[in-house]
Amino acid sequence: MDSVFGRAWRRVEKQIRLVAFAGQADGFLISYPKSGRTWFRFVLSHYFASLAGFPEPIDLHNMFSIVPNFDLDPVRGIPAYRFRERKGMVPAIFVSHLNYSTSRFLRRPVIMMIRDPRDVIVSAYFHATRHKHRYEGRLSDFISDRDQGVPAMSGYLNRWASGLSNRAHFILSYEGLTADTEGQTEAVLRFLGCRIDREALHTAVVAGRFEAMQERERAEGIPAHDYDRSDMESMRMRRGKAGGFRDYLNDAQVAEVERLCSAHLTSAAKRLVARTGFGA
C-alpha cells in the first residue's frame, strides 16, 4: 500500500515541478514524433549558443542543455538546462511530444512543428521497428495500428489543433523548413522576440544540413538511445526528404493513410496538416 501511495505521490510531485518549469518557459516546441524535431532543435541550439557565447561546439548531446526536453530527465531534460541563470539572453524553449493540456503548458507560446502525415507514418514505422524494436508487423498493418499508426497521430493532432486556438502560436511545417531553412528559422526567432544575428543564423543553418546531421548521428548517437547506427533506416536522421513516403508506400497504402486521416482528423486538425501540402 505504501508503495502504491509512494508512486502516486511521485507522479503528483513530478507534475507540480513541471508546471513550475512551464511558468518559466518563453515557449514550447511541440510536435508529434518523427516530424523533424531533432533537426530543428539542433539549429536552434546552435543559434542560441552563439548568442550566449556558449564555449563548446554544439553536438547531438549538449544541444539538450540549450533546448531541453520538457521533462525531468537529468541528461536531456530541464535539469540539464544551462541557461537558467541567463534569463533574457536567449529564450527558454522546452521541447515536448506530450498531448495538449492547458494545465501542463499554461498559456505559454507554442511553436507547433508539423509534417505530411504520409511521411510521418513511414518514419514512425521505421522508428518503431528498427530503432525502438517495439513493433514487428508490416507497414500496411502499422498504418491502422491504434497505438502507433494514423489513429494515434490523429488523436494527438486533434487535441493540439484545438489547444492552439487559445494561445500565441507559430506553425512550422517540415516542408517549409526544408524549402527555406534560414527564412523559416528567422520567422520562428522573430515570433519568440529573439535578436536576429544573420551570421550566427546562417552558421547554425549550415551546421544543421541533413548530411552533416546524419554524419554526426553516426559518430555520436542520440543520448539514451541504443540502436544500430550502421542501419540507415534505424537512424533519427534517416532520409531528410519531404515527400519521401512515395519510396515506401504503394498507391493502396497512400490511399489508406489519406482515408484514415479524413475519417479521424477534426476540421481544425485538417487545416493544420494542410499547411504541409497534405490534401492539396
C-alpha angles and dihedrals in degrees: 000000000000089000092053091048091047093053091048092050092049090053091051092046091051092052092049091052093047093050089052090052091046088060089058095051122107088202147329130246104215130184144147108253117278095028097119099272097139091055095049093043089056093051092048092046092051091050096045091047090055093051092048096044093243105191100216132071110255117249138164090276107045093041086082089064090060102036103020133188116262094248140080099260106139094221105034103018139072095291087066094051109121102190099064091113094045098069111171096019092091130355119270101235118180121196127219147167091192121129119260117279126160091210092050100047098025111199097313120140117265133212103204112201114201136177137189104284091226091059092042093054093050092048091045090053093055091043090054096043105033105023106032099019091216099125129051104175132099125281090246089058094042091059092068097033108133096217102039110012135071095307091058093045091048093052091052094048092045093056094046095043087058094043095052091064093076101045141054107271145167122209112217116185122202088225093054091046091051092050096046111010096168096044095047093045090051090051090053091048091051090049088055092048090242123157113257116229105178096198092051090045093052091047091050092050092049090049089052097055110136096243091051092047092050091051090050092051092050090051101037108021123205119289114261093010122111112191143130104278091185088067108081092201091059094054126107087221090049105153110329092212125140108220092017090135088088089072091059110026123070121214093268092051092048089051091050093052090049092047093051092047090050091050099043107031119088120230090259092051091048089055088050096053091042085073086073093055092257111147094014 
